[in-house]
Structure formats: C-alpha cells, structure tokens
Amino acid sequence: MTGDIVSLYRARLDKEKGTVRKEWGGRLPVALVYPNFYRLGMSNLGFQVVYRLFNDRPDVVCERVFLPDGRETSLYLKAGKPLLSMESQAPVHEFDLIAFSLSFENDYPNCLKILDMARIPLLAEQRPDRCPYVMAGGICSFLNPEPLAPFMDLFLLGEAEGTLNGFIDLIVAARGKTPRRSQFLERLAKSGQRGLYVPSLYQPEYHKEGTLKSFLPQKKGVPEKIQVMPDDIEDKEVAFSLITTPETEFGNKVLIELGRGCGRACRFCAAGYVYRPPRVHQESALLAIAERALESVDQVGLISTSVCDVPGIDRLTGFLLTRDCSFSVSSLRADSLSEQFLENLKRSGQKTVTIAPEAGSERVRKVINKHLTERQIREAVSRIAKTGDFSIRLYFMIGLPTETREDLVKIVDLTKAVKHHMVKESRGRGRIGQIKLSVNCFVPKPFTPFQWCSMEPVSTLKEKQKWLSKALAREGGIAVNTDVARWAYVQTLLSVGDRRAASILQLAHRLGGDWSRALRSSDVNPDFFVHRTRAVEEMLPWDFLDHGILKSHLIREYELALRAEESDICRVGECYRCGVCKKKS
C-alpha cells in the first residue's frame, strides 16, 4: 500500500514544472508543511516563496508536505505507514526540521493531524532529544502564536525574506553538536535572531478573573519582546510562484506579488497593519518578472491587497496582453478602477470583477475606515457594466462593531442599487452578468483597532444570514453565499485566544474534529475569548510581539471607530501616527 502513495506522489510530481530536487547528503533536511490539501497549498504564494528561499541555500534540502486528502488518507490507513514528503517520499519524522506555513487559523487543527500522521508527539514538552524540531511561520503566527504555542518548539515570526537566512545559519552551525533539546532551544532564543520565539521559555500568569497578568521569559538573556518588523522589498526579487501545476486552484498560472501591505487603513484588516509600511515593487521589476514568467506560461495571477493602487498597473496588464498572456486579479478597490484597467480585464477573459464594500451603510464604512462612499460604488459598477458583461462579486461582512439592523437592511438596498446600475448600463446588449454576494462573519484580529472587540453570538449571525438570503431571494440574478458562523467562532477563538485555547484545540483533535463537543466539554470557557469585549488597558496575549505599531495609535483608531469617524490613509514617510515609519527612519 505504501507503493500506492509513492505512485500517487510521483504522478503529481510529473505534472509539475519548477520542482526542486536535491540529494540529502550533508544538507539540512527541512519538511515544509502546508496544513491543508495539495491543491490549496500549491495555490499559496507565500508557501511557494518560502520553499524557494529554503532551496536557494546549497546547504538545505527542502521538501513539501501537505494534509492528505480523502483518497490519500485511506491509502495511509491501509498501509499503516507514517506521513511522507512529496519530493523523495521520505518519512516526515526523518527530517531535522518540520516547518509549518500558516495562513489561516482554521488550518490549526490540521497541524495536529499532520503531526499525528508523522508520528511526532503533539506537545513540544513530550518530544525526545532526537525528534525533529517543529516550528511555524506565516501571517497567523506573527499575529498571535499562542494558541499553537504548546505544540511548537519555536516560531520564526515576520517576513521570511528578512529572517530565514539568519535562522538557517544558526541551525546549520549547531548541527552535529547534538546538545540536549532544551539547551539547543535556549541557545536559539538567546541568539538575537530577529523574530525567533521559543514558547517554552515564557510563562504566562493570570488574574483571578482570567485576564493575562504577566508574560515573561524564564531565562536570563531571553528577550521580553520579539521584534517582527518588516523589511524593504524594493531591493529584493519580486515574489513569484516557482512551481506550476494544473492540480491547483489557479491551474498553470504563475502568481506574481505586486506589493505587500495596504495603506488604506481599514480597521478590521490585519494585513493592512502588520505589513506596514505598505510597499510596492518598481514597475521595471514587475515587467522583468512578467517577462520571465512568459518563458514558461501564458497565464499569470497578479497578487496584491490593492491591485489597482499599484503604479503602472495599466501598463503592466497591457504588456501582458501584447504577449498573448491572460491575467487574473483578486478583489479590487471600487474607487480606483480605471476604464483602461477594466478594458484590459475584459480582453484577458476575466468574467467576474470583485469589489468589497464590506458594509451596506455609509456609517459602518466609516466605522471600519473603508474610505468608500455609495456614490463611488455606484460609479464603479456603472464603469464595470459599461465595459462588458462582467459578473460582479460583492464582499460584505456582518457582525461588524456597532452594526444595527438598519445597517443590515442597507446591504440589501446597496445590492439592489448595484443591480439597477448593471441593468441600466447593459441595456441594449440583451444580458447582464450575475451578482454574487459573499457574506462573511466579522472575526476580530490582533494588531488591528478591533482587537478589543468581541464576536457576535453565533445564533445572531445565523439569523442575519438567513434574513439576508431571504430578502435577496426575491431579486432575480443575485446569488448569496455565506460562511459558517460556527467556524467563524472557532476562528475567533484561535485568532484572539491565549495559550489556554490550545487545550481546546487539542481536545477537538482527540474527539476527531468534533468542535461542538470539544467546546462544550472544555475546562476552559471559549466564550471568554470569543464573546468578551476587552478593556484597552488589558494585557493582550500578543503584546510581547513588536511590529512597530504604537498601541496608543490602535486605541485612538478604536475610539474613532466607535464614533463612526474616519482617519487618514497611510502616507509612507510623511506621517508618523502609527509609529512604524518613525521606527524605521
């Protein structure tokens, strides 16, 4: 049966282009793990970038590991064998380092599944000296690593381009000296390596009411604060996907990162805060990497939190079209959609344009600092419909801070207005594109002005979802898709919970993923993390991380939000409100 798994992995590898294969001899073997299925992991640009950075080192061999899908899981169960890597089909427990790449909190349960399948003890404190070191990185980890802390030997927090090489130097230098596990981790923690966090060396203490009282290192020389400052990307190679394969969400597309971060300062958006200051690549660098991509593919995906804000985007997309290369983009800002860009999208064959009003009412858009008026949304829809028969996807959130029933009604009103403008501008063509709504529950995130907010009760969110779907069902040509409120609850727990949330995660794993039972049976009350509004003076589980953002700035933005007042967008190098530019200057 093991042969069936090997055959399956080799068949996948045969379909890939760009795979890195190395002999192990003398190199540090790293198992890079994406805690979800192959088709999702290979669609993740951050995962591909880390794979390339590891393998750019001649002293490292990095191989990929994914959560097995249903068929693979059956093969593993029948074979009774431990989890294998993709490239050499080696058992994961034979690697020196197991590195998880974390993009979504709801993938945390999969981390435990993968450790179990690899036959690695779940808890870091139970691993013997000869066990591989288990670490994690990725945006979820440098927002709040604590719900995973008991399961990780260490975290490398921050952008990999600025931290990974120094970290590998430390590991390679220590190889072969075989110190005790605890001594090795302590040595790493005291090395001064930016972003390196060893959870076992820190001890949280709590007040009687359950809030965090202190969080201090237990060894002299271990830093109290972990620096997670971003790096400049202008002098670094543009991030792109090294491996292409038809077995992904994007097919045989090369993904290209246009920039990192966003200066719009939406108060719910973690990426807009922890990736400060926002940075974009030079147009010349983007054109060069596009030229390189065209040597092997005729499709690219352009990745950015705000694609239309990238200088030269019209010229870049126009260049791709002149080379018979189609392109796709993700969500777009309604207030920065140019007619030329829309025309380029049409020529590229993209069928759906996605914009994110986030809220139906002007008031709530001011609460979240969206800087987007209903007039701008209507004008954008008119431009889209005038250009072609695009379908329009609208992203909304429900359960946002201060939201009322009237704000919910405004989502319906705005959607109807969008349909009206689509019909008006499409008159004479005989058809209009579909309107698709994606309605997601608000989940508070660390290092945002909403980090003190609670999540609405699941029952309330379900009722809102049901009402919205029913209210829009009467309108033809509108499809409504909502997320699962219970999973939003779990995501909130794993987003803003402290180290105690790990016990609930472990219990859910032991119960075979039965979260309802785990939440009911836990000795730790999950509602304490999910449904409690925090005081601004409270110590938060992630306060030991330093992203350069002043907490006073987040408090000020939180107070403005509660008054439904907007603040200015991020002006890099010109303002010092949040503290990041000041620290970097």
C-alpha positions as CSV (number, residue, x, y, z in Angstrom):
1,M,0.0,0.0,0.0
2,T,2.9,2.4,0.6
3,G,3.7,1.9,-3.0
4,D,0.3,3.3,-3.9
5,I,1.1,6.5,-2.0
6,V,4.5,6.8,-3.6
7,S,3.0,6.3,-7.1
8,L,0.4,9.0,-6.4
9,Y,3.1,11.5,-5.3
10,R,5.3,10.7,-8.3
11,A,2.4,11.2,-10.6
12,R,1.8,14.6,-9.1
13,L,5.5,15.5,-9.4
14,D,5.4,14.5,-13.1
15,K,2.8,17.2,-13.7
16,E,4.8,19.9,-12.1
17,K,7.2,22.4,-13.6
18,G,9.9,24.0,-11.4
19,T,10.1,21.4,-8.7
20,V,13.5,21.4,-6.8
21,R,15.0,18.0,-6.2
22,K,18.2,17.6,-4.2
23,E,20.2,14.8,-2.6
24,W,20.2,14.8,1.2
25,G,23.9,14.1,1.7
26,G,25.4,16.7,4.1
27,R,22.4,19.1,3.8
28,L,19.9,20.2,6.4
29,P,16.7,18.4,5.6
30,V,13.6,20.6,6.0
31,A,10.0,19.4,5.7
32,L,8.0,22.5,4.7
33,V,4.3,21.8,5.6
34,Y,1.2,23.5,4.3
35,P,-1.5,22.3,6.7
36,N,-4.2,21.7,4.0
37,F,-4.6,19.9,0.8
38,Y,-2.1,20.0,-2.1
39,R,-4.3,21.9,-4.4
40,L,-4.7,24.7,-1.9
41,G,-1.1,24.7,-0.7
42,M,0.3,25.0,-4.2
43,S,-2.0,28.0,-4.8
44,N,-0.5,29.8,-1.9
45,L,2.2,32.3,-3.0
46,G,3.7,32.7,0.5
47,F,4.3,28.9,0.8
48,Q,6.0,28.8,-2.6
49,V,8.2,31.7,-1.7
50,V,9.4,30.0,1.5
51,Y,10.1,26.8,-0.5
52,R,12.3,28.8,-2.9
53,L,14.1,30.6,-0.1
54,F,14.9,27.3,1.7
55,N,16.1,25.7,-1.5
56,D,18.2,28.7,-2.7
57,R,20.6,27.6,0.1
58,P,23.1,25.0,-1.1
59,D,23.3,23.6,2.5
60,V,19.5,22.9,2.7
61,V,17.2,20.4,1.1
62,C,13.6,21.4,1.5
63,E,10.7,19.1,0.6
64,R,6.9,19.7,0.7
65,V,4.3,18.1,2.9
66,F,0.6,18.5,2.7
67,L,-2.5,17.3,4.6
68,P,-3.6,14.1,2.7
69,D,-7.0,14.3,1.0
70,G,-9.6,11.6,1.4
71,R,-8.0,9.2,-1.1
72,E,-4.5,9.6,0.3
73,T,-5.8,9.2,3.9
74,S,-7.3,5.9,3.0
75,L,-4.1,4.7,1.5
76,Y,-2.1,5.7,4.6
77,L,-4.6,4.0,6.9
78,K,-4.4,0.8,4.8
79,A,-0.6,0.9,4.7
80,G,-0.2,1.8,8.4
81,K,2.8,4.0,7.4
82,P,3.8,7.4,8.6
83,L,3.3,10.6,6.5
84,L,5.7,11.1,3.6
85,S,7.2,14.1,1.9
86,M,6.4,14.9,-1.8
87,E,9.8,15.1,-3.4
88,S,11.6,12.0,-2.1
89,Q,8.7,10.3,-0.3
90,A,10.7,10.2,2.9
91,P,9.0,9.8,6.3
92,V,8.5,13.3,7.8
93,H,9.9,12.2,11.1
94,E,13.3,11.7,9.4
95,F,13.7,15.4,8.7
96,D,15.7,17.6,11.1
97,L,13.2,20.5,10.9
98,I,9.5,20.5,10.3
99,A,8.3,24.0,9.3
100,F,4.6,24.8,9.2
101,S,3.5,27.7,6.9
102,L,0.3,29.2,8.5
103,S,-2.0,31.4,6.5
104,F,-5.4,30.6,8.1
105,E,-6.3,29.9,11.8
106,N,-8.8,27.3,10.7
107,D,-5.9,25.2,9.5
108,Y,-4.6,24.9,13.0
109,P,-6.4,21.6,13.6
110,N,-4.7,20.2,10.5
111,C,-1.3,20.9,12.1
112,L,-2.2,18.4,14.8
113,K,-3.4,15.9,12.3
114,I,-0.2,16.1,10.4
115,L,2.0,15.7,13.5
116,D,-0.1,12.6,14.4
117,M,0.3,11.1,10.9
118,A,4.0,11.8,11.0
119,R,4.2,10.1,14.4
120,I,5.6,13.2,16.1
121,P,4.4,13.8,19.7
122,L,1.9,16.7,19.7
123,L,3.2,18.5,22.7
124,A,6.7,20.1,22.4
125,E,7.5,19.1,26.0
126,Q,7.0,15.4,25.2
127,R,9.4,15.2,22.3
128,P,12.7,13.4,22.9
129,D,16.0,14.9,22.0
130,R,16.3,13.0,18.7
131,C,12.9,14.2,17.5
132,P,12.7,16.7,14.7
133,Y,12.3,20.4,15.7
134,V,8.8,21.6,14.9
135,M,8.4,25.3,14.0
136,A,5.9,27.6,12.4
137,G,5.8,30.9,10.5
138,G,3.3,32.8,8.3
139,I,1.0,35.7,9.0
140,C,-1.2,33.8,11.5
141,S,1.8,33.1,13.6
142,F,3.0,36.7,13.8
143,L,-0.4,37.9,14.7
144,N,-0.8,35.6,17.7
145,P,1.2,32.4,18.1
146,E,-0.2,31.5,21.5
147,P,-3.0,29.0,20.6
148,L,-0.3,26.9,18.9
149,A,2.5,27.5,21.4
150,P,2.4,24.2,23.3
151,F,2.7,22.3,20.0
152,M,5.7,24.2,18.6
153,D,9.3,24.1,19.6
154,L,9.8,27.5,18.1
155,F,8.3,30.2,15.8
156,L,10.1,32.3,13.2
157,L,7.9,35.5,13.2
158,G,7.9,38.1,10.4
159,E,8.5,38.1,6.7
160,A,10.7,35.2,5.6
161,E,12.9,37.3,3.3
162,G,14.4,39.1,6.3
163,T,14.6,36.3,8.8
164,L,15.1,32.9,7.2
165,N,18.7,33.0,6.2
166,G,20.0,34.1,9.6
167,F,17.9,31.5,11.2
168,I,19.2,28.7,8.9
169,D,22.8,29.9,9.7
170,L,22.1,29.2,13.4
171,I,20.6,25.8,12.8
172,V,23.4,24.7,10.4
173,A,26.1,25.9,12.7
174,A,24.7,23.9,15.6
175,R,24.2,20.7,13.5
176,G,26.2,17.7,14.7
177,K,26.9,19.2,18.2
178,T,23.8,17.3,19.5
179,P,23.1,19.4,22.6
180,R,20.1,18.5,24.6
181,R,16.9,19.7,23.1
182,S,16.1,22.3,25.8
183,Q,19.7,23.6,25.7
184,F,19.5,24.0,21.9
185,L,16.3,25.9,22.1
186,E,17.6,28.2,24.8
187,R,20.7,28.9,22.7
188,L,18.5,29.9,19.8
189,A,16.3,32.1,21.9
190,K,19.4,34.0,23.2
191,S,21.0,34.3,19.8
192,G,19.5,37.7,19.0
193,Q,17.9,36.4,15.8
194,R,15.0,38.7,14.9
195,G,11.6,37.1,15.0
196,L,12.7,33.9,16.8
197,Y,10.3,32.9,19.6
198,V,10.6,29.8,21.8
199,P,7.3,29.4,23.7
200,S,8.6,27.0,26.4
201,L,10.9,29.8,27.7
202,Y,8.0,32.1,28.5
203,Q,5.5,31.8,31.4
204,P,2.0,33.4,31.3
205,E,0.3,34.3,34.6
206,Y,-3.3,35.2,35.0
207,H,-5.5,37.4,37.2
208,K,-8.3,35.7,39.2
209,E,-10.9,36.8,36.6
210,G,-8.9,35.1,33.9
211,T,-7.2,38.0,32.1
212,L,-3.5,38.0,31.5
213,K,-1.4,39.3,34.4
214,S,2.1,38.9,33.0
215,F,4.1,37.2,30.2
216,L,7.8,37.0,30.9
217,P,10.8,34.9,29.8
218,Q,12.0,32.4,32.4
219,K,15.7,32.6,31.5
220,K,18.1,35.5,31.6
221,G,19.1,36.7,28.2
222,V,15.8,35.7,26.5
223,P,14.2,38.8,25.1
224,E,10.9,40.1,26.6
225,K,9.8,41.5,23.3
226,I,10.1,39.7,19.9
227,Q,10.9,42.0,17.0
228,V,8.7,41.4,14.0
229,M,9.5,44.5,11.9
230,P,9.0,44.2,8.1
231,D,11.8,44.7,5.6
232,D,12.1,46.8,2.4
233,I,11.2,44.7,-0.7
234,E,12.4,47.2,-3.3
235,D,15.9,45.7,-3.3
236,K,14.6,42.1,-3.2
237,E,13.4,39.9,-6.1
238,V,9.7,40.0,-6.8
239,A,7.9,37.1,-5.2
240,F,6.5,34.6,-7.7
241,S,5.4,31.0,-7.7
242,L,8.3,28.7,-8.5
243,I,6.2,25.6,-9.3
244,T,3.3,25.4,-11.6
245,T,0.9,22.5,-11.9
246,P,-2.6,22.0,-13.3
247,E,-3.7,20.5,-9.9
248,T,-4.2,23.8,-8.1
249,E,-6.9,26.3,-7.6
250,F,-5.3,28.6,-10.2
251,G,-4.2,25.9,-12.7
252,N,-0.9,26.5,-14.6
253,K,-0.6,30.2,-13.6
254,V,2.5,31.9,-12.3
255,L,1.4,34.1,-9.3
256,I,3.3,37.4,-9.1
257,E,3.3,39.6,-6.0
258,L,2.9,43.2,-7.0
259,G,3.4,44.6,-3.5
260,R,2.9,43.9,0.2
261,G,0.6,45.6,2.7
262,C,-2.1,48.3,2.1
263,G,-2.2,51.9,3.0
264,R,-6.0,52.2,3.1
265,A,-6.0,51.5,6.9
266,C,-9.2,49.5,7.1
267,R,-9.6,48.9,10.8
268,F,-10.6,45.2,10.5
269,C,-7.7,44.2,8.2
270,A,-4.6,42.6,9.9
271,A,-2.6,42.6,6.7
272,G,-3.0,46.4,6.5
273,Y,-1.4,46.8,9.9
274,V,1.3,44.1,10.3
275,Y,2.7,44.6,6.8
276,R,3.3,48.3,7.4
277,P,4.6,50.3,5.8
278,P,2.9,49.3,2.5
279,R,5.4,48.6,-0.2
280,V,5.2,48.0,-3.9
281,H,7.7,46.8,-6.4
282,Q,9.1,49.1,-9.1
283,E,7.3,48.9,-12.4
284,S,10.5,47.8,-14.1
285,A,11.0,44.9,-11.7
286,L,7.4,43.8,-12.3
287,L,7.8,43.9,-16.0
288,A,11.1,41.9,-15.7
289,I,9.5,39.1,-13.7
290,A,6.5,39.1,-16.0
291,E,8.9,38.6,-18.9
292,R,10.5,35.7,-17.1
293,A,7.1,34.1,-16.3
294,L,6.2,34.3,-20.0
295,E,9.1,31.9,-20.8
296,S,7.1,29.0,-19.4
297,V,3.4,30.0,-19.1
298,D,0.7,32.1,-20.8
299,Q,-1.3,32.9,-17.7
300,V,-0.4,34.9,-14.6
301,G,-2.2,35.8,-11.4
302,L,-1.4,39.3,-10.0
303,I,-1.4,39.4,-6.2
304,S,-1.8,42.4,-4.0
305,T,-4.1,43.7,-1.3
306,S,-4.9,46.6,-3.6
307,V,-4.1,45.8,-7.2
308,C,-5.4,49.0,-8.8
309,D,-3.3,51.1,-6.4
310,V,0.0,49.7,-7.9
311,P,1.7,52.3,-10.0
312,G,1.8,51.3,-13.7
313,I,-0.8,48.5,-13.3
314,D,-2.5,49.6,-16.6
315,R,0.8,49.4,-18.5
316,L,1.8,46.0,-16.8
317,T,-1.5,44.4,-17.8
318,G,-1.4,46.0,-21.2
319,F,2.1,44.5,-21.7
320,L,0.8,41.0,-20.7
321,L,-1.9,41.3,-23.3
322,T,0.5,42.3,-26.1
323,R,2.3,39.0,-25.3
324,D,-0.9,36.9,-25.6
325,C,-0.8,36.3,-21.8
326,S,-4.0,36.3,-19.9
327,F,-4.1,37.6,-16.3
328,S,-6.4,37.4,-13.3
329,V,-6.6,39.6,-10.2
330,S,-8.3,39.3,-6.8
331,S,-10.5,41.9,-5.1
332,L,-10.3,45.4,-6.4
333,R,-10.9,48.8,-4.9
334,A,-14.1,50.3,-6.3
335,D,-12.7,53.9,-6.1
336,S,-9.5,53.2,-8.2
337,L,-10.9,51.1,-11.1
338,S,-9.8,52.8,-14.3
339,E,-11.6,52.3,-17.6
340,Q,-8.3,51.1,-19.1
341,F,-7.8,48.5,-16.4
342,L,-11.3,47.2,-16.9
343,E,-10.8,47.0,-20.7
344,N,-7.6,45.0,-20.1
345,L,-9.6,42.7,-17.8
346,K,-12.2,42.2,-20.5
347,R,-9.5,41.4,-23.1
348,S,-7.9,39.0,-20.7
349,G,-11.1,37.0,-20.4
350,Q,-11.8,37.5,-16.8
351,K,-15.5,37.0,-16.2
352,T,-16.0,38.3,-12.7
353,V,-15.0,41.6,-11.1
354,T,-14.8,41.5,-7.3
355,I,-15.2,44.6,-5.1
356,A,-15.5,44.8,-1.4
357,P,-17.9,47.4,0.1
358,E,-17.7,45.4,3.3
359,A,-20.8,47.2,4.7
360,G,-24.0,48.4,3.3
361,S,-24.3,51.7,5.1
362,E,-22.1,54.8,4.9
363,R,-22.0,54.8,8.7
364,V,-20.5,51.4,9.1
365,R,-18.0,52.0,6.3
366,K,-16.8,55.0,8.3
367,V,-16.6,52.7,11.4
368,I,-14.3,50.4,9.5
369,N,-12.4,53.3,7.8
370,K,-13.2,52.0,4.4
371,H,-12.9,55.3,2.6
372,L,-15.6,54.3,0.2
373,T,-18.9,56.1,-0.5
374,E,-22.1,54.7,-2.0
375,R,-21.6,57.1,-4.9
376,Q,-18.2,55.6,-5.6
377,I,-19.6,52.1,-5.5
378,R,-22.3,53.0,-8.0
379,E,-19.9,54.7,-10.3
380,A,-17.6,51.7,-10.3
381,V,-20.5,49.4,-11.1
382,S,-21.5,51.6,-14.0
383,R,-18.0,51.5,-15.4
384,I,-17.8,47.7,-15.0
385,A,-21.2,47.1,-16.7
386,K,-20.4,49.6,-19.4
387,T,-17.2,47.8,-20.2
388,G,-18.6,44.3,-20.6
389,D,-20.8,41.5,-19.4
390,F,-18.9,41.0,-16.2
391,S,-20.5,39.3,-13.2
392,I,-19.9,41.3,-10.1
393,R,-18.9,39.7,-6.7
394,L,-19.6,41.9,-3.7
395,Y,-17.8,41.1,-0.4
396,F,-19.7,42.1,2.8
397,M,-19.2,41.4,6.5
398,I,-21.9,41.1,9.1
399,G,-21.4,41.5,12.9
400,L,-19.1,44.4,12.5
401,P,-18.7,46.6,15.6
402,T,-21.7,48.9,16.2
403,E,-23.7,47.3,13.4
404,T,-27.5,47.7,13.7
405,R,-30.5,46.1,11.9
406,E,-30.7,49.2,9.8
407,D,-27.1,48.6,8.6
408,L,-28.1,45.1,7.6
409,V,-31.0,46.4,5.5
410,K,-28.6,48.8,3.8
411,I,-26.7,45.7,2.4
412,V,-29.9,44.7,0.6
413,D,-30.5,48.3,-0.6
414,L,-27.0,48.6,-1.9
415,T,-27.2,45.3,-3.7
416,K,-30.4,46.3,-5.4
417,A,-28.8,49.6,-6.4
418,V,-25.9,47.6,-7.9
419,K,-28.3,45.5,-9.9
420,H,-30.1,48.6,-11.1
421,H,-26.9,50.2,-12.4
422,M,-25.9,47.0,-14.1
423,V,-29.2,46.7,-15.9
424,K,-29.1,50.4,-16.9
425,E,-25.6,50.2,-18.4
426,S,-26.2,46.9,-20.0
427,R,-29.4,48.0,-21.8
428,G,-29.2,47.1,-25.5
429,R,-26.8,44.2,-25.0
430,G,-29.6,41.9,-24.1
431,R,-28.0,40.4,-21.0
432,I,-26.2,41.3,-17.7
433,G,-23.8,39.5,-15.6
434,Q,-24.8,37.8,-12.3
435,I,-24.4,39.5,-8.9
436,K,-22.7,37.3,-6.4
437,L,-22.6,38.1,-2.7
438,S,-20.0,36.7,-0.3
439,V,-21.2,37.4,3.2
440,N,-18.7,36.6,6.0
441,C,-18.9,37.0,9.7
442,F,-16.6,39.6,11.4
443,V,-13.7,38.0,13.2
444,P,-11.5,40.3,15.4
445,K,-7.8,40.2,14.6
446,P,-4.7,41.1,16.7
447,F,-2.8,44.3,15.9
448,T,-5.9,46.0,14.5
449,P,-8.1,48.6,16.1
450,F,-10.7,46.0,16.5
451,Q,-8.5,43.6,18.6
452,W,-10.5,44.6,21.7
453,C,-13.9,43.7,20.1
454,S,-15.9,40.6,20.6
455,M,-17.6,38.4,18.0
456,E,-21.4,38.5,17.8
457,P,-23.2,35.4,19.1
458,V,-23.4,32.6,16.5
459,S,-27.2,32.5,16.8
460,T,-27.5,36.2,15.9
461,L,-25.1,35.8,12.9
462,K,-27.1,32.8,11.7
463,E,-30.4,34.8,11.9
464,K,-28.7,37.7,10.0
465,Q,-27.5,35.3,7.3
466,K,-31.0,33.8,6.9
467,W,-32.7,37.2,6.7
468,L,-30.2,38.5,4.1
469,S,-30.6,35.4,1.9
470,K,-34.4,35.5,2.2
471,A,-34.5,39.3,1.5
472,L,-32.4,38.9,-1.7
473,A,-34.1,35.7,-2.9
474,R,-36.9,37.8,-4.4
475,E,-34.4,39.6,-6.6
476,G,-33.5,37.6,-9.7
477,G,-29.9,37.2,-10.8
478,I,-28.5,37.5,-7.2
479,A,-26.6,34.6,-5.6
480,V,-25.8,34.8,-1.9
481,N,-23.1,32.7,-0.3
482,T,-22.5,32.9,3.5
483,D,-19.8,31.4,5.6
484,V,-20.4,29.0,8.5
485,A,-20.9,31.1,11.7
486,R,-19.7,28.2,13.9
487,W,-16.4,28.1,12.0
488,A,-16.1,31.9,12.5
489,Y,-16.5,31.2,16.2
490,V,-13.6,28.7,16.1
491,Q,-11.5,31.1,14.0
492,T,-12.1,33.9,16.6
493,L,-11.0,31.5,19.4
494,L,-7.8,30.7,17.5
495,S,-7.3,34.3,16.5
496,V,-7.5,36.1,19.8
497,G,-7.2,33.2,22.3
498,D,-4.2,32.9,24.6
499,R,-2.2,29.8,25.4
500,R,-5.1,28.2,27.2
501,A,-7.0,27.9,23.9
502,A,-4.5,25.2,22.9
503,S,-6.2,22.8,25.3
504,I,-9.5,23.2,23.4
505,L,-7.7,22.7,20.1
506,Q,-6.1,19.5,21.4
507,L,-9.4,18.3,22.8
508,A,-11.1,18.8,19.4
509,H,-8.3,16.8,17.8
510,R,-8.8,14.0,20.2
511,L,-12.5,14.0,19.5
512,G,-11.9,13.6,15.8
513,G,-12.7,17.2,14.9
514,D,-15.9,17.3,16.8
515,W,-15.7,21.0,17.8
516,S,-19.2,21.3,19.2
517,R,-18.4,18.6,21.7
518,A,-14.9,20.0,22.4
519,L,-16.3,23.5,23.1
520,R,-19.0,22.1,25.4
521,S,-16.6,19.7,27.3
522,S,-13.6,22.0,27.7
523,D,-12.5,23.1,31.2
524,V,-11.5,26.4,29.6
525,N,-14.5,28.6,28.7
526,P,-14.2,29.5,25.0
527,D,-16.7,32.3,25.3
528,F,-14.2,34.2,27.5
529,F,-12.1,34.7,24.4
530,V,-14.8,35.0,21.7
531,H,-17.7,36.9,23.2
532,R,-15.9,39.3,25.7
533,T,-15.1,42.9,24.8
534,R,-11.6,43.6,26.2
535,A,-10.6,46.8,28.1
536,V,-7.9,48.8,26.3
537,E,-5.7,48.7,29.4
538,E,-5.8,44.8,29.4
539,M,-2.7,42.9,28.6
540,L,-3.3,41.0,25.4
541,P,-1.8,37.6,24.6
542,W,0.2,39.1,21.6
543,D,1.5,42.2,23.4
544,F,5.0,40.6,23.6
545,L,5.3,41.0,19.8
546,D,6.7,44.2,18.4
547,H,5.5,45.1,14.9
548,G,6.5,48.7,15.4
549,I,2.8,49.8,15.7
550,L,2.1,52.0,18.7
551,K,-0.7,50.6,20.9
552,S,-1.8,54.2,21.5
553,H,-2.4,54.5,17.8
554,L,-4.6,51.4,17.7
555,I,-6.5,52.8,20.8
556,R,-7.1,56.1,19.0
557,E,-8.3,54.3,15.9
558,Y,-10.6,52.1,18.0
559,E,-12.1,55.2,19.7
560,L,-12.7,56.9,16.3
561,A,-14.4,53.7,15.1
562,L,-16.8,53.8,17.9
563,R,-17.7,57.4,16.9
564,A,-18.0,56.3,13.3
565,E,-15.2,58.7,12.3
566,E,-12.7,58.1,9.5
567,S,-9.0,58.8,9.8
568,D,-6.5,59.4,7.0
569,I,-4.9,56.7,4.9
570,C,-1.3,55.6,5.4
571,R,1.1,58.1,3.9
572,V,4.5,56.4,3.9
573,G,7.3,58.6,5.1
574,E,5.1,61.6,5.6
575,C,3.2,60.8,8.8
576,Y,4.3,59.1,12.0
577,R,0.9,58.4,13.6
578,C,1.2,54.6,13.9
579,G,4.9,54.6,14.7
580,V,6.2,52.2,12.0
581,C,7.9,54.8,9.7
582,K,9.3,56.6,12.7
583,K,10.9,53.4,14.0
584,K,12.3,52.6,10.6
585,S,13.8,56.1,9.9
